[in-house]
Amino acid sequence: MGYKHDYDKILTRLSITLARLNDGEALSVKELAQEFNVSTKTIQRDFNERLSAFHIYQDGRKWKMQEGFAIEKTQSFKEQLVLDIMQKMTESIGGNFATTSAQLLAKLKNDEFNPIYTKLNIEDISDKFDEIKLLEETIKDKNIISCLYDNEVDSPKTEIFKPLKIVNYEGFWYLVALDENDYVRKCYLKNISNIKKTDETFQSDTKLEVMLENSINIWFQSDREPFEVKILASAVASKYFKRRPLPTQVVESINEDGSMVLTITITYQMEIIPVIKYWIPHLKVLEPLWIKELIDKDLNVYLNFNN
């Protein structure tokens, strides 16, 4: 709890300092140290490191914001930080999407320097802007659509969908929709074309939001009863699952060696199997045994393939 309290105090101090600089004040290290009840060394570090991403400079014993670089439309350091993160996320997508996003963010930001770096492997869908715009309209208005869909197994065919959500899983974009039988379909967005909006409307099920929130990846199934998978995670893997828990993860116990037992609720085995394979040998399925057997079978195929 102490670390969170210290972080909150630092963030509050930086926000106040940045806001005052943005208002044109010239700030003294010594006076700020007294005001915030910290050392002058701490304030100097604020200016030299924590606020170095902003256009500030030292004039004698005072710190000032450079003219022409005031943060016009963001009100705090936290908001500026959020914009920096958003900028890097959209850059990872690439193409026209990143260009358009950068132009929009530039209206809220005045600087070109961003201290944040992200590596997100999100596919570029800028060539689908027209289709996405139309899908957004139909989702909002709850209009049924017809479209040409290529499932990469059979020949492309015309489908009738009730579009529910545009989603991104592991960098790939999908349209989640109900088909003519009200079965939930997850269609790869780039394989959808010739979208036509009809005048016919539909009512969506609010359970979808819960289903998406609890899903781990695109493998979730709407027509299956959820079930639990119990997993033993080594100390190596436990750190990861503490930092970024899976949506339905519940920690059952933590062992002295740093390992832990956790349960994860899923609707289909392929929601969890890729996760377990990624962490081999640091995850072990305890229950149900049939999932462990599926993974063991795949491992045997892999070992035989490489012999």
N, C-alpha and C positions, 0 to 999 in steps of 0.2 A: 504493500500500500504506500510505503514511503516513496518509492520510485515514481508512482503515478502522481503523488502530491507535488514532488519536486518538478516533474514535467509540467504540471498545470501552472505552477508558479513561474517557470521559465517562459512558457507560452504567453501567459498574461503579461509579463514584463516586456517581452518582445513586441506583443501587439500594441501595448500602450506607447512604447518607444517609437515604433514605426508610424503609428497614427500621428504622433506629435511632430515627427520629422516631416510627414506628409502635409501637415498643416503649416509648414514653413518655420517651425521653431529651430533654434540652434541649441543643441543639448550638450551639457557638460558631463564628462565622465564622473567627476567627483560629486556633483549635485545628484546625479541619477543613483549613484551608489548609496548616498544618504537616504534618498527617497525610498528606494526599494530595500534598504537594509541589507545590502550585499557589499562585497569588496569592489574596489576600483578595478581590480584585475578581472573580475567577472563581467563588469560592464564593458571593459575594453575588449573582452572576448566576444561579447554580444556584437559589437560593431565590426570587429575584424573577421569573425567566423560566421556567427549565426545570421547576421544581417548582410553578409557580403554579397548575396545575390541581388540586392537592391542597389540602386544608384545613389549611394551616400558617400560622403567624403569628409575628411577632417580639415577644418579651417582653424589653425591655431589650436586652441584647447576645446573647440566646439565641433560637434558633428552636425552636418546639414544634409538635406536632400538636394541633389543636383537639379537645377532648373530644367523644366521640360520633361522630367521623369517622375512626376507625382503620380501616385496610384489613384486615378480619377474615379474609377467605379467599383473598386474593392475597398471594403471598410476595415479590413483587419489582416494581420499576418496570416491567420488561418485560411481566410478566403483566398489570398494570393497563393498559398501553398496548394490548395485544392485546384486552382487554375493551372498551376505548374504541372501537377500530376495528370490532369485531364489532357493537357497539351501533349505530354509524352505518350499517353495511351493512344491518342488519335494518330500520332506519328507512326506508331507501330502498325497501324492498319494499312497505311500507305495509299498511293493513288490519289484520285480526286477527293476522296473522303477526307484524307489528311489535309489536303490543300484547303478545302472548304472549311474544315474545322479550325485550322490555323487562322484563317481570315476572321472567323467569328470570335475566336479567343483574343485576337489582336485588338478587337474593339473593347475588351475588358482589361487588357494588359498593355502597358507602355514599354516594357523592356523586351529585349531579344534574348537575354541570358536566362537559362533555366537550370537550376542546380539538381533537378530530378532526372533520373534516367530509368526507363523501364524497358523490359524485353518481353513483349507480348506477341506471340505468333498468331495474329488475327488476320484472316484472309481479307484481301481487298475486294470489296463489293461495290466500288464506285461505278462500275459499268452496269449496275442494276438499280441505279437511283430511281429511274422512272417506275420500275416495277415495285420497288420498296415504297415509294410515295403512294402508289395506288393501293398497295396492301395495307399501309397505315390507315388510309381513308376507310377501307372496307372493314378493318378491325374495329375502328372507332364507331362506325355507323352500323356495324353488325350486318353487313351485306354478304349474301352468298356469292361466290365467284365461280367462274369456270376458267380453267387454264390447261396448258399443255405441260405434262410432267413426265420427265425421263427418270425412271427409277433405276436405270443402268442394268436392269435385268431383262425386261421385256422392251418392246418397241415403245417409244413415247406415245402417250395417249391423253385424250382430253379427260380431265377429272373435274368433279364438282366438290368444292370445299366450303366449309364454314371457317374462315380464318380466325384464329384466336390470339396468337402471339408470334412475333419474330424474336427468336432466341439465338444465343451464341453459346456453344459448348466447345471447350477446348480449342477455340479459335475458329470454328466453323459455324456458318450461319444457317439456320433452319426456319421453316415456317411450321408452327404447330397448328394443326387444323383438324376439324371433324370432317369425315367423308360422308357420303350419302347414307351410310349405315350408322352414323354417329360414332364411328370408331376413331380414336385419336391417332392421327397420322403425323409423322415428323418428316417433312420433306426438305431435302437439301435445296437451299434457296437458289443457287446458281443453275439448278436444273428445272426451274419453273419459268415458263415463258407464255406469251400470248394470253395474259391475264385479262379477263373481262368481268366487269362488275355488273351484277344483276340488280333488279329492283326488289328482289325477295330478301327478307331479313330473317334473322334467327335469334334465339335467346341462348347466351353462353352460360356455362356452369361455373359457379364461383369456386368449385373444387379444384379447377385447373390451377389456380394461383397457389394453393396449398401443395398440389402435386409438383409443380415446378420448383417451389421453395425447397421441397424435401428431396428433389432429384439430385443425384451425383453427377450424372452425365446423360447423354442423349438416349441411353438404353432403357430409361424408365418405361414402365408399362402401366397404362391406365386401367386395364381390365383384369389386373391380378391383385390378389390380397397381399399386402405388405408382410414381410417376415424379417426376423432378426438374424444377423450373422455375428457370431462371437469370435473375436480375433485377439491373439496375443501379439503385442508389438514390442520389439526389443527396445533397449534404451536409445539406440540410434534413431529408430523410427518414431519413438514416443515423442521426441522433441518436435518433430514435424507436425504430428497430429495434435499436439498441444497448441502450436502456433496457428495452425489453420485446420480446425476441426471439420470433418465432413458434416453435411447438413443435418443428418439424424444421429450423429455420434453421441454415445453416452459412455463415460468412463466408469467401468465397474470396480476396478481396483488398481492401485499403483504399488508395485513391488519395490523392495529395498534396493535392488540392482538398477532401478530406473525404468524397467519394463512395465507395461501396463496391459490390462485386459479391458477391451472396449467392445461395445455392441453397436452395430449399424443396421438401421432398418432400410430395406430395399424392396423393390417390387420384381426385380429380375436379376439373375445371377451375374449378367454382364455389367451391371452397375458397379459391382465390387471386384470382380475377377481381374480386370486390367489394373486396378489399384494395387491389389495384392502382388501381381506379377511384377509391377514396377518396383516394389519394395523387397522382392526376394533377395536375400534370405532373412530379412528382418521382420516379416510378418508370418504368422501361422494361424490357419483357420482351426478353431476349436469346435465350432458348431455352425451349421449342420455339416456332417461328414461328407455328404454328397458333393458339396462345393469343393471341399479339400480333394476329393477324388477326381473331380474335373480338372483341377489345377495339376495334380500329380500326373494325370494322363497326358496333358499338354506338355509337361516337362519331359516325360518319357519320349514323346514324339520329337521334341527338340533335340534331346541327347542322341537319339537314334539317327536323326537327320544329319548330325554333325560327326558321326562315326563312319 
